[in-house]
Amino acid sequence: MENIWNAILNLKEAIKAYPQPIHTCWINGDTAVVHINKEPSDLNRTILIHCDNEAPAVADVATFLLTSVGNITLANPKGFNEAEVLFLKKYLPYCFISLKAKRLKRAITITHFAQTLDAKIATNTGDSKWIGNSENLIHAHRMRALCDGVLVGSRTVEADNPKLNVRHVTGKNPVRIVLGNPNSDFKSLLNCSNEKILVFGKEKLKVSAPLESIVLPSKCPKFGIKPLAILSKLFQLGIHAVYIEGGAKTTSNFINSNAVDILQLHIAPMIFGSGKASITLPNIETVKEAISFQEYNFLPFGDSMMFTGFL
Ligand SMILES: NC(=O)c1ccc[n+]([C@@H]2O[C@H](COP(=O)([O-])OP(=O)(O)OC[C@H]3O[C@@H](n4cnc5c(N)ncnc54)[C@H](OP(=O)(O)O)[C@@H]3O)[C@@H](O)[C@H]2O)c1
């Protein structure tokens, strides 16, 4: 699987850098070599991803189709086993995020929670380690490697002391992004690497590298800085894909502002019966008002499962 993973990482970088419209992408599952808009000479262990309807069909090659919301559907799994196909289904969609970011001129967001069956992400004392299983931990590191930035709220920094880097898989560290509280203790982030940390707040902080303070105005004190303003600023900084790792207040704020593109919920087989709810939004009165998804899937993750919804 390592070669397929490297091919996915290479594809993500190639798509981000590609200046022209993309019709077809080809990755080799053994050599990790990538071709864009150009059929490779060796089709052995090759995967073709069609990005639009104009691309011609190629027989006898494992083929995926990119859907209009950025999901991937399988047209032909030839030459790849069930585990490889599941892996491709999980991670190929994130290679194409740059296309949407360039179109919308803002960073595209994928938000992730590990939650209980009753939708809790922490106990009332703030304990959340570990609701997700080991497959979910590795998944989070894969997602960090596939994204240019990883974003959390200040209270998650305080409660969890996260490092937010890539340790469990190969891949580049994302830019770390923190929203909020100037009094946050950044020790856990600073101790693990001296790579850039962007701190978005309403006031300029007296911080030195690798911390960088970015001030954006907040018109509404209750909700803080507008999420879409944060995403426009991140795009200007070259960040096309952002992995939002919580907590509840931060993610709920993004969802409420229509600033979440893909929602990942790792559902663990446990019930708290109390604790911190993953998503809290303004009251609705009818089922018709519920947020629904253009496309979604439920995929197995060890003893648990992951819901992925495309908004
Ligand atoms: N199970 C999981 O997957 C998971 C994942 C992450 C976290 N957690 C848990 O979630 C808990 C923390 O969640 P939480 O809801 O209390 O807090 P949070 O979302 O981590 O942080 C909230 C704070 O972030 C800042 N913030 C968020 N959005 C902002 C915006 N648009 N503009 C400016 N600032 C913004 C504000 O900081 P200021 O108030 O400082 O301005 C806000 O109070 C912890 O217990 C953690 O363990 C669980």
The ligand as an SDF file (V2000), in Angstrom:
LIG
                    3D

 48 52  0  0  0  0  0  0  0  0999 V2000
  -12.9890   13.7820   19.5820 N   0  0  0  0  0  0  0  0  0  0  0  0
  -12.4720   14.6430   18.7220 C   0  0  0  0  0  0  0  0  0  0  0  0
  -12.3510   14.3450   17.5070 O   0  0  0  0  0  0  0  0  0  0  0  0
  -12.0040   15.9870   19.1890 C   0  0  0  0  0  0  0  0  0  0  0  0
  -11.2970   16.8150   18.2990 C   0  0  0  0  0  0  0  0  0  0  0  0
  -10.9040   18.0700   18.7390 C   0  0  0  0  0  0  0  0  0  0  0  0
  -11.2140   18.4990   20.0260 C   0  0  0  0  0  0  0  0  0  0  0  0
  -11.8990   17.6660   20.8510 N   0  0  0  0  0  0  0  0  0  0  0  0
  -12.2690   18.1310   22.2140 C   0  0  0  0  0  0  0  0  0  0  0  0
  -13.0480   19.3200   22.0780 O   0  0  0  0  0  0  0  0  0  0  0  0
  -12.8370   20.1380   23.2270 C   0  0  0  0  0  0  0  0  0  0  0  0
  -12.5500   21.5620   22.7620 C   0  0  0  0  0  0  0  0  0  0  0  0
  -13.6310   22.0340   21.9720 O   0  0  0  0  0  0  0  0  0  0  0  0
  -14.3150   23.4530   22.2530 P   0  0  0  0  0  0  0  0  0  0  0  0
  -15.5900   23.5160   21.4950 O   0  0  0  0  0  0  0  0  0  0  0  0
  -14.4040   23.6480   23.7230 O   0  0  0  0  0  0  0  0  0  0  0  0
  -13.2600   24.5130   21.7390 O   0  0  0  0  0  0  0  0  0  0  0  0
  -12.4820   24.7270   20.3680 P   0  0  0  0  0  0  0  0  0  0  0  0
  -13.4290   24.7080   19.2310 O   0  0  0  0  0  0  0  0  0  0  0  0
  -11.2750   23.8650   20.3330 O   0  0  0  0  0  0  0  0  0  0  0  0
  -11.9330   26.2160   20.5930 O   0  0  0  0  0  0  0  0  0  0  0  0
  -12.8640   27.2590   20.6720 C   0  0  0  0  0  0  0  0  0  0  0  0
  -12.1140   28.5700   20.6450 C   0  0  0  0  0  0  0  0  0  0  0  0
  -11.4200   28.7290   19.3830 O   0  0  0  0  0  0  0  0  0  0  0  0
  -11.4720   30.0920   19.0110 C   0  0  0  0  0  0  0  0  0  0  0  0
  -12.2490   30.2300   17.7740 N   0  0  0  0  0  0  0  0  0  0  0  0
  -13.0150   29.2820   17.1650 C   0  0  0  0  0  0  0  0  0  0  0  0
  -13.5730   29.7850   16.0610 N   0  0  0  0  0  0  0  0  0  0  0  0
  -13.1370   31.0700   15.9600 C   0  0  0  0  0  0  0  0  0  0  0  0
  -13.3500   32.1090   15.0300 C   0  0  0  0  0  0  0  0  0  0  0  0
  -14.1460   31.9310   13.9670 N   0  0  0  0  0  0  0  0  0  0  0  0
  -12.7540   33.3000   15.2400 N   0  0  0  0  0  0  0  0  0  0  0  0
  -11.9620   33.4880   16.3140 C   0  0  0  0  0  0  0  0  0  0  0  0
  -11.7130   32.5440   17.2240 N   0  0  0  0  0  0  0  0  0  0  0  0
  -12.2970   31.3530   17.0470 C   0  0  0  0  0  0  0  0  0  0  0  0
  -12.1220   30.8440   20.1570 C   0  0  0  0  0  0  0  0  0  0  0  0
  -11.0480   31.1670   21.0330 O   0  0  0  0  0  0  0  0  0  0  0  0
  -11.0660   32.3720   22.0800 P   0  0  0  0  0  0  0  0  0  0  0  0
  -12.2070   32.0940   22.9730 O   0  0  0  0  0  0  0  0  0  0  0  0
   -9.7540   32.1920   22.7040 O   0  0  0  0  0  0  0  0  0  0  0  0
  -11.1810   33.6370   21.2850 O   0  0  0  0  0  0  0  0  0  0  0  0
  -13.0150   29.7870   20.7660 C   0  0  0  0  0  0  0  0  0  0  0  0
  -13.3880   30.0290   22.0980 O   0  0  0  0  0  0  0  0  0  0  0  0
  -11.6990   19.5260   24.0060 C   0  0  0  0  0  0  0  0  0  0  0  0
  -12.2380   18.8410   25.1030 O   0  0  0  0  0  0  0  0  0  0  0  0
  -11.0710   18.5400   23.0420 C   0  0  0  0  0  0  0  0  0  0  0  0
  -10.5350   17.4230   23.7250 O   0  0  0  0  0  0  0  0  0  0  0  0
  -12.2880   16.4340   20.4710 C   0  0  0  0  0  0  0  0  0  0  0  0
  1  2  1  0
  2  3  2  0
  2  4  1  0
  4  5  1  0
  4 48  2  0
  5  6  2  0
  6  7  1  0
  7  8  2  0
  8  9  1  0
  8 48  1  0
  9 10  1  0
  9 46  1  0
 10 11  1  0
 11 12  1  0
 11 44  1  0
 12 13  1  0
 13 14  1  0
 14 15  2  0
 14 16  1  0
 14 17  1  0
 17 18  1  0
 18 19  2  0
 18 20  1  0
 18 21  1  0
 21 22  1  0
 22 23  1  0
 23 24  1  0
 23 42  1  0
 24 25  1  0
 25 26  1  0
 25 36  1  0
 26 27  1  0
 26 35  1  0
 27 28  2  0
 28 29  1  0
 29 30  1  0
 29 35  2  0
 30 31  1  0
 30 32  2  0
 32 33  1  0
 33 34  2  0
 34 35  1  0
 36 37  1  0
 36 42  1  0
 37 38  1  0
 38 39  2  0
 38 40  1  0
 38 41  1  0
 42 43  1  0
 44 45  1  0
 44 46  1  0
 46 47  1  0
M  CHG  2   8   1  16  -1
M  END
$$$$
